[in-house]
Amino acid sequence: MLWSTIAEAVLLGAALAMDAAAASAALAAAGRWTFNYRKMLLTAAFFGGFQFLMPLIGFYGSSFAGDLVSSFGKYLAGSLLIAVGGKMFFDGKNEKTKRFSLQQLTVLAFATSLDALLVGVSFQFQHRSNILPDSLIIGAVTFAIAIAACALGRWSGKLLGKNCVWPAALVLIMLGLKVIISN
């Protein structure tokens, strides 16, 4: 792999990781005191793992799902982010919101990685022969950015106290709206 190709994959990974970073920070802020290093690693692994797998799925599945995903994927992703953010917002005073949920983490990782699926579809249309190195770099970059976002979210959650759940929920809702509204 050429250095310019590696640099492209790193930049692509950083761009794709921004939604995952916002979601990671929101989860960590909401969980602040209970969001330990194990949960940070698990969160980053989920986001990085989904960002790694989705381009591969898009690349190899583009023959039958490419048009469907490009037409409806942003609405699905945006709706999932809004739903999770809305649930966090309305459960804001409830202690259950602060619990770490693998189901919630899976939904967020899936929703934030749908754009990576479209990248895989675009790789297929470019007639690329091997996208595994690109997918690995995208996943690794997302993992690193998600770890940093978790740390920042946890710190800001401790700083803001119990009132940080609502801003964290609003971040997810706004992220979902941005996904739906954007081209």
Backbone as CSV, one residue per row, in Angstrom:
resi,resn,N_x,N_y,N_z,CA_x,CA_y,CA_z,C_x,C_y,C_z
1,MET,0.854,-1.174,0.000,0.000,0.000,0.000,0.900,1.237,0.000
2,LEU,0.662,2.150,-0.893,1.454,3.371,-0.990,1.130,4.326,0.149
3,TRP,2.113,5.190,0.468,1.904,6.151,1.556,0.725,7.066,1.281
4,SER,0.547,7.477,0.029,-0.588,8.350,-0.298,-1.909,7.616,-0.103
5,THR,-1.933,6.330,-0.407,-3.139,5.539,-0.200,-3.419,5.362,1.286
6,ILE,-2.375,5.180,2.076,-2.535,5.069,3.531,-3.059,6.384,4.090
7,ALA,-2.484,7.494,3.626,-2.937,8.805,4.097,-4.405,9.033,3.747
8,GLU,-4.816,8.625,2.547,-6.223,8.745,2.152,-7.117,7.928,3.076
9,ALA,-6.701,6.716,3.385,-7.501,5.851,4.259,-7.593,6.425,5.669
10,VAL,-6.500,7.000,6.169,-6.515,7.615,7.504,-7.465,8.809,7.519
11,LEU,-7.374,9.659,6.500,-8.271,10.823,6.428,-9.727,10.392,6.271
12,LEU,-9.969,9.381,5.457,-11.320,8.856,5.303,-11.820,8.292,6.633
13,GLY,-10.957,7.550,7.323,-11.322,7.000,8.631,-11.656,8.097,9.629
14,ALA,-10.873,9.177,9.635,-11.136,10.298,10.553,-12.469,10.961,10.223
15,ALA,-12.747,11.144,8.951,-14.018,11.750,8.555,-15.198,10.858,8.941
16,LEU,-15.066,9.559,8.701,-16.142,8.635,9.037,-16.329,8.495,10.546
17,ALA,-15.288,8.754,11.312,-15.335,8.561,12.768,-15.999,9.700,13.522
18,MET,-16.302,10.804,12.871,-16.846,11.956,13.588,-18.189,11.663,14.241
19,ASP,-19.075,10.953,13.565,-20.351,10.575,14.173,-20.120,9.644,15.363
20,ALA,-19.202,8.708,15.196,-18.879,7.781,16.285,-18.266,8.527,17.469
21,ALA,-17.473,9.553,17.186,-16.878,10.348,18.267,-17.952,11.062,19.066
22,ALA,-18.907,11.667,18.377,-19.986,12.377,19.075,-20.820,11.404,19.917
23,ALA,-21.128,10.247,19.355,-21.913,9.255,20.092,-21.120,8.705,21.283
24,SER,-19.828,8.460,21.100,-18.975,7.959,22.195,-18.911,8.968,23.331
25,ALA,-18.713,10.226,22.984,-18.639,11.275,24.004,-19.966,11.391,24.746
26,ALA,-21.078,11.289,24.023,-22.397,11.378,24.659,-22.625,10.212,25.623
27,LEU,-22.264,9.004,25.202,-22.414,7.843,26.092,-21.568,7.997,27.356
28,ALA,-20.328,8.416,27.183,-19.422,8.560,28.323,-19.876,9.679,29.251
29,ALA,-20.370,10.771,28.682,-20.854,11.879,29.515,-22.067,11.453,30.328
30,ALA,-22.968,10.716,29.702,-24.166,10.257,30.404,-23.818,9.267,31.516
31,GLY,-22.805,8.449,31.296,-22.422,7.443,32.282,-21.361,7.904,33.261
32,ARG,-20.815,9.070,33.061,-19.670,9.701,33.736,-18.997,8.881,34.816
33,TRP,-19.583,8.634,35.965,-18.895,7.975,37.086,-18.753,6.480,36.878
34,THR,-19.671,5.880,36.156,-19.619,4.430,35.962,-18.968,4.049,34.634
35,PHE,-18.584,5.022,33.851,-17.994,4.748,32.538,-16.494,4.553,32.710
36,ASN,-16.119,3.311,33.035,-14.719,3.000,33.329,-13.936,2.681,32.044
37,TYR,-12.662,2.343,32.218,-11.800,2.086,31.058,-12.237,0.857,30.272
38,ARG,-12.792,-0.108,30.926,-13.300,-1.291,30.225,-14.436,-0.902,29.284
39,LYS,-15.347,-0.044,29.762,-16.450,0.413,28.922,-15.945,1.314,27.795
40,MET,-14.897,2.087,28.071,-14.314,2.914,27.016,-13.746,2.029,25.902
41,LEU,-13.016,0.986,26.295,-12.448,0.072,25.303,-13.540,-0.672,24.532
42,LEU,-14.570,-1.098,25.220,-15.673,-1.794,24.573,-16.393,-0.868,23.595
43,THR,-16.630,0.365,24.009,-17.282,1.347,23.137,-16.442,1.580,21.887
44,ALA,-15.158,1.825,22.076,-14.268,2.057,20.934,-14.194,0.821,20.037
45,ALA,-14.200,-0.368,20.638,-14.159,-1.605,19.848,-15.426,-1.764,19.010
46,PHE,-16.576,-1.432,19.582,-17.826,-1.525,18.819,-17.815,-0.550,17.648
47,PHE,-17.490,0.714,17.928,-17.488,1.708,16.859,-16.422,1.380,15.814
48,GLY,-15.223,1.042,16.252,-14.159,0.676,15.320,-14.487,-0.586,14.541
49,GLY,-15.070,-1.562,15.223,-15.448,-2.813,14.569,-16.507,-2.616,13.496
50,PHE,-17.526,-1.834,13.815,-18.557,-1.567,12.814,-17.985,-0.770,11.647
51,GLN,-17.122,0.211,11.942,-16.525,1.006,10.862,-15.589,0.149,10.009
52,PHE,-15.024,-0.888,10.586,-14.195,-1.829,9.827,-15.060,-2.730,8.945
53,LEU,-16.133,-3.267,9.503,-16.960,-4.237,8.783,-17.847,-3.627,7.705
54,MET,-18.374,-2.447,7.951,-19.363,-1.893,7.028,-18.814,-1.621,5.624
55,PRO,-17.588,-1.111,5.446,-17.104,-0.971,4.062,-16.995,-2.327,3.351
56,LEU,-16.610,-3.360,4.102,-16.526,-4.699,3.508,-17.903,-5.192,3.092
57,ILE,-18.886,-4.975,3.950,-20.258,-5.380,3.618,-20.756,-4.597,2.417
58,GLY,-20.488,-3.299,2.397,-20.898,-2.476,1.259,-20.214,-2.892,-0.025
59,PHE,-18.932,-3.222,0.072,-18.160,-3.612,-1.100,-18.683,-4.919,-1.689
60,TYR,-18.856,-5.915,-0.837,-19.255,-7.234,-1.327,-20.766,-7.368,-1.513
61,GLY,-21.540,-6.504,-0.859,-22.992,-6.581,-0.991,-23.587,-5.527,-1.891
62,SER,-22.743,-4.746,-2.542,-23.247,-3.615,-3.320,-24.082,-4.024,-4.525
63,SER,-23.924,-5.232,-4.985,-24.668,-5.644,-6.172,-26.176,-5.682,-5.923
64,PHE,-26.592,-5.992,-4.702,-28.037,-6.051,-4.458,-28.541,-5.002,-3.485
65,ALA,-27.691,-4.416,-2.669,-28.180,-3.480,-1.660,-27.692,-2.049,-1.854
66,GLY,-26.826,-1.806,-2.822,-26.233,-0.488,-2.998,-27.254,0.615,-3.190
67,ASP,-28.214,0.418,-4.092,-29.224,1.447,-4.352,-30.145,1.639,-3.153
68,LEU,-30.510,0.550,-2.506,-31.391,0.634,-1.346,-30.739,1.417,-0.215
69,VAL,-29.487,1.097,0.073,-28.774,1.778,1.149,-28.564,3.249,0.814
70,SER,-28.196,3.546,-0.429,-27.960,4.944,-0.775,-29.256,5.747,-0.764
71,SER,-30.405,5.100,-0.960,-31.688,5.798,-0.933,-32.233,5.988,0.478
72,PHE,-32.147,4.954,1.306,-32.815,4.989,2.606,-31.876,4.930,3.808
73,GLY,-30.584,4.693,3.578,-29.648,4.512,4.685,-29.561,5.696,5.615
74,LYS,-29.555,6.908,5.062,-29.428,8.083,5.928,-30.660,8.257,6.809
75,TYR,-31.842,7.887,6.306,-33.052,8.004,7.110,-33.059,6.985,8.251
76,LEU,-32.578,5.785,7.959,-32.468,4.770,8.993,-31.459,5.188,10.061
77,ALA,-30.281,5.619,9.627,-29.241,6.033,10.570,-29.721,7.210,11.415
78,GLY,-30.286,8.226,10.773,-30.766,9.402,11.504,-31.866,9.056,12.484
79,SER,-32.789,8.213,12.063,-33.897,7.808,12.946,-33.396,7.047,14.166
80,LEU,-32.427,6.164,13.967,-31.872,5.416,15.103,-31.179,6.348,16.092
81,LEU,-30.408,7.300,15.587,-29.731,8.253,16.476,-30.742,9.106,17.234
82,ILE,-31.778,9.570,16.552,-32.814,10.371,17.204,-33.545,9.538,18.257
83,ALA,-33.835,8.283,17.943,-34.537,7.422,18.896,-33.713,7.189,20.163
84,VAL,-32.433,6.891,20.010,-31.582,6.670,21.192,-31.432,7.974,21.976
85,GLY,-31.212,9.090,21.274,-31.107,10.390,21.949,-32.399,10.772,22.643
86,GLY,-33.523,10.521,21.982,-34.817,10.823,22.594,-35.070,10.004,23.843
87,LYS,-34.708,8.735,23.786,-34.868,7.887,24.972,-33.987,8.388,26.114
88,MET,-32.745,8.764,25.789,-31.854,9.318,26.827,-32.449,10.599,27.407
89,PHE,-32.995,11.441,26.550,-33.541,12.724,26.982,-34.722,12.533,27.933
90,PHE,-35.667,11.666,27.551,-36.856,11.484,28.368,-36.612,10.652,29.618
91,ASP,-35.572,9.846,29.612,-35.208,9.080,30.803,-34.135,9.804,31.614
92,GLY,-33.904,11.067,31.336,-32.790,11.830,31.911,-32.637,11.753,33.409
93,LYS,-33.720,11.742,34.150,-33.614,11.683,35.608,-33.594,10.262,36.131
94,ASN,-33.873,9.329,35.248,-33.939,7.929,35.633,-32.530,7.341,35.682
95,GLU,-32.223,6.646,36.716,-30.898,6.037,36.894,-30.595,5.013,35.809
96,LYS,-31.632,4.441,35.210,-31.455,3.434,34.173,-30.731,3.998,32.946
97,THR,-30.888,5.275,32.670,-30.226,5.906,31.532,-28.717,5.839,31.664
98,LYS,-28.238,5.881,32.882,-26.803,5.912,33.113,-26.175,4.529,33.028
99,ARG,-27.007,3.500,32.914,-26.482,2.147,32.771,-25.956,1.940,31.364
100,PHE,-24.897,1.189,31.291,-24.266,0.893,30.011,-24.999,-0.267,29.380
101,SER,-25.494,-0.086,28.170,-26.280,-1.112,27.506,-25.609,-1.539,26.206
102,LEU,-25.373,-2.835,26.057,-24.812,-3.343,24.807,-25.776,-3.148,23.643
103,GLN,-27.074,-3.217,23.926,-28.070,-2.989,22.890,-27.980,-1.550,22.390
104,GLN,-27.894,-0.601,23.290,-27.770,0.810,22.924,-26.465,1.050,22.155
105,LEU,-25.395,0.440,22.612,-24.096,0.585,21.960,-24.123,0.006,20.538
106,THR,-24.776,-1.135,20.372,-24.880,-1.759,19.054,-25.679,-0.882,18.095
107,VAL,-26.792,-0.354,18.556,-27.615,0.519,17.712,-26.822,1.754,17.300
108,LEU,-26.121,2.374,18.245,-25.333,3.568,17.924,-24.191,3.250,16.967
109,ALA,-23.504,2.150,17.195,-22.389,1.774,16.309,-22.896,1.484,14.899
110,PHE,-24.035,0.817,14.799,-24.622,0.547,13.484,-25.039,1.843,12.799
111,ALA,-25.748,2.695,13.530,-26.263,3.935,12.937,-25.140,4.849,12.467
112,THR,-24.061,4.916,13.233,-22.969,5.814,12.856,-22.060,5.219,11.786
113,SER,-22.249,3.959,11.449,-21.369,3.332,10.449,-22.038,3.107,9.101
114,LEU,-23.275,3.559,8.941,-23.932,3.372,7.652,-23.234,4.149,6.538
115,ASP,-22.618,5.280,6.865,-21.872,6.002,5.833,-20.644,5.204,5.389
116,ALA,-20.075,4.414,6.295,-18.954,3.541,5.918,-19.419,2.443,4.964
117,LEU,-20.658,2.008,5.097,-21.231,1.043,4.168,-21.256,1.633,2.755
118,LEU,-21.640,2.899,2.665,-21.669,3.566,1.366,-20.273,3.749,0.785
119,VAL,-19.283,3.916,1.655,-17.893,3.991,1.181,-17.511,2.665,0.534
120,GLY,-17.912,1.570,1.138,-17.646,0.256,0.544,-18.302,0.101,-0.814
121,VAL,-19.539,0.612,-0.944,-20.227,0.573,-2.231,-19.440,1.401,-3.250
122,SER,-18.962,2.566,-2.838,-18.202,3.408,-3.772,-16.885,2.741,-4.175
123,PHE,-16.272,2.008,-3.247,-15.053,1.265,-3.593,-15.344,0.225,-4.688
124,GLN,-16.500,-0.389,-4.617,-16.885,-1.373,-5.634,-17.034,-0.694,-6.996
125,PHE,-17.655,0.485,-7.011,-17.845,1.205,-8.267,-16.528,1.731,-8.828
126,GLN,-15.511,1.858,-7.973,-14.179,2.268,-8.425,-13.379,1.063,-8.928
127,HIS,-13.987,-0.111,-8.848,-13.357,-1.364,-9.294,-12.076,-1.647,-8.518
128,ARG,-12.119,-1.397,-7.218,-10.973,-1.704,-6.368,-10.907,-3.220,-6.187
129,SER,-9.725,-3.751,-6.091,-9.593,-5.201,-5.972,-9.534,-5.674,-4.526
130,ASN,-8.926,-4.879,-3.626,-8.773,-5.296,-2.233,-8.973,-4.093,-1.320
131,ILE,-10.033,-4.119,-0.542,-10.290,-2.994,0.360,-10.018,-3.346,1.819
132,LEU,-9.525,-4.541,2.074,-9.244,-4.948,3.453,-8.282,-3.987,4.160
133,PRO,-7.165,-3.583,3.543,-6.281,-2.627,4.230,-6.983,-1.307,4.550
134,ASP,-7.801,-0.807,3.613,-8.552,0.428,3.857,-9.510,0.251,5.032
135,SER,-10.224,-0.854,5.057,-11.177,-1.119,6.134,-10.479,-1.237,7.486
136,LEU,-9.322,-1.886,7.506,-8.561,-1.999,8.752,-8.131,-0.620,9.265
137,ILE,-7.662,0.220,8.361,-7.235,1.564,8.764,-8.433,2.379,9.251
138,ILE,-9.546,2.315,8.539,-10.752,3.038,8.946,-11.193,2.585,10.338
139,GLY,-11.191,1.291,10.591,-11.572,0.770,11.905,-10.615,1.196,12.998
140,ALA,-9.317,1.159,12.716,-8.312,1.546,13.716,-8.392,3.039,14.043
141,VAL,-8.573,3.853,13.029,-8.690,5.300,13.256,-9.944,5.594,14.077
142,THR,-11.043,4.943,13.743,-12.278,5.131,14.504,-12.098,4.689,15.946
143,PHE,-11.431,3.567,16.164,-11.162,3.082,17.519,-10.411,4.145,18.317
144,ALA,-9.349,4.698,17.745,-8.535,5.697,18.446,-9.331,6.965,18.739
145,ILE,-10.104,7.420,17.775,-10.898,8.632,17.974,-11.998,8.396,18.997
146,ALA,-12.610,7.214,18.985,-13.667,6.900,19.954,-13.121,6.831,21.378
147,ILE,-11.911,6.298,21.551,-11.285,6.276,22.886,-11.109,7.702,23.399
148,ALA,-10.566,8.563,22.545,-10.352,9.966,22.942,-11.680,10.655,23.250
149,ALA,-12.702,10.382,22.440,-14.018,10.990,22.668,-14.647,10.490,23.962
150,CYS,-14.459,9.212,24.279,-14.961,8.674,25.548,-14.304,9.377,26.733
151,ALA,-13.000,9.553,26.647,-12.283,10.229,27.732,-12.788,11.657,27.902
152,LEU,-12.956,12.362,26.796,-13.457,13.732,26.844,-14.892,13.774,27.367
153,GLY,-15.726,12.857,26.905,-17.112,12.797,27.374,-17.205,12.472,28.853
154,ARG,-16.401,11.549,29.302,-16.394,11.180,30.729,-15.971,12.367,31.584
155,TRP,-14.919,13.072,31.153,-14.442,14.243,31.887,-15.513,15.337,31.924
156,SER,-16.132,15.618,30.776,-17.153,16.669,30.749,-18.385,16.257,31.542
157,GLY,-18.701,14.963,31.544,-19.823,14.479,32.339,-19.592,14.666,33.827
158,LYS,-18.378,14.415,34.270,-18.049,14.629,35.678,-18.075,16.114,36.018
159,LEU,-17.655,16.937,35.075,-17.633,18.376,35.283,-19.046,18.941,35.370
160,LEU,-19.933,18.482,34.507,-21.297,19.008,34.459,-22.232,18.340,35.459
161,GLY,-21.866,17.168,35.947,-22.701,16.478,36.922,-23.920,15.829,36.295
162,LYS,-24.980,15.691,37.098,-26.149,14.944,36.641,-26.900,15.620,35.496
163,ASN,-26.619,16.886,35.259,-27.302,17.593,34.177,-26.701,17.325,32.805
164,CYS,-25.696,16.480,32.713,-25.055,16.237,31.423,-25.822,15.257,30.551
165,VAL,-26.790,14.539,31.090,-27.535,13.562,30.288,-28.313,14.269,29.187
166,TRP,-28.939,15.386,29.512,-29.735,16.078,28.500,-28.883,16.653,27.375
167,PRO,-27.768,17.322,27.655,-26.928,17.754,26.523,-26.410,16.576,25.699
168,ALA,-26.066,15.479,26.361,-25.598,14.297,25.628,-26.707,13.763,24.726
169,ALA,-27.928,13.722,25.234,-29.065,13.275,24.423,-29.304,14.220,23.253
170,LEU,-29.185,15.509,23.506,-29.372,16.485,22.429,-28.307,16.350,21.346
171,VAL,-27.090,15.980,21.726,-26.032,15.747,20.735,-26.456,14.621,19.796
172,LEU,-26.975,13.544,20.341,-27.412,12.422,19.504,-28.598,12.807,18.614
173,ILE,-29.534,13.563,19.172,-30.694,14.006,18.386,-30.247,14.927,17.253
174,MET,-29.381,15.878,17.563,-28.884,16.798,16.535,-28.067,16.055,15.472
175,LEU,-27.292,15.080,15.906,-26.522,14.267,14.968,-27.460,13.510,14.024
176,GLY,-28.538,12.953,14.578,-29.527,12.257,13.758,-30.196,13.186,12.763
177,LEU,-30.547,14.394,13.202,-31.149,15.368,12.295,-30.175,15.774,11.198
178,LYS,-28.908,15.950,11.563,-27.892,16.305,10.568,-27.770,15.217,9.514
179,VAL,-27.790,13.962,9.938,-27.687,12.849,8.999,-28.874,12.839,8.039
180,ILE,-30.064,13.085,8.558,-31.263,13.060,7.711,-31.292,14.246,6.748
181,ILE,-30.914,15.406,7.223,-31.003,16.627,6.410,-29.884,16.719,5.372
182,SER,-28.702,16.212,5.703,-27.565,16.347,4.794,-27.775,15.546,3.517
183,ASN,-27.081,15.968,2.471,-27.220,15.294,1.159,-26.544,13.970,1.174
